[in-house]
Amino acid sequence: VEVMIPEGYTCAQIFELLEEKEICKAEELERYAETSQFSSYWFLEGISRDFKYCLEGYLAPDTYKFYVDDSPRRVLEKFLDEFDDRFSDHLRQRFIELNQTLSDKLRGNGYGSEYIANHQMTLHDVIIVASIIEKESGDNIESYTISSVFYNRLTDPSDYPTLDSDATILYATEYYNKGELVTDAQINASPFNTYTNPGLPYGPICNPGLNSLGAAMDPQDTNYHFFVYDEANKQHLFSETYREHQLKLDELGLD
């Protein structure tokens, strides 16, 4: 069976699609993801395996061929093999350069060497950023500017302690707590809530495509800290300051 996995699909959506195509039961995929080691995949080392969507971010979107009634191990390893293949030497070098760029930004914002050394981005951190970019972006070009907003906040946590991403709230309500009643108190306490928790959310919120991964590795150089979506013109509007951002919200008739 040939299956196209769209960029930005969550684990929950992918598992549901695979069950719909009679490839594997969603529950079997969830259980195998949560309980199996996948020790041969270097990029999963150190990642917490404490819930059924712990592979979020690493199921590379693409078109795959599976057997009907396939095994969860074979299905998931096909995704992980593809992720491993696409993480080229070029991306590895861009990852190194990203940390150099972010270190310079932290230093420019007044943070010392010890703080900088303790706040280097891990690959998992970058996958988290890429997943947020995937959900927030309107197109491939905007994704690099949106990437800059999140990194500008991450490298100036004194002034911008939270990322304030609506996409992470959506994930907390629709996918992380899938099938369960979610109250306002639970949303506020969710580890994926980037309005109430500083820095990055608990984990990735979807499985990003290559463009979003590239944007997370190579953000545009801007001074933007805010953005809002202009529905009428189908584009994001970016601002350096909260005052500028609030003026744009007022112009769009948004709170």
Summary of the structure (lengths in Angstrom):
residues: 255
radius of gyration: 18.7
end to end distance: 46.6
largest distance: 56.7
contacts: 764
relative contact order: 0.14
helix: 49%
strand: 7%
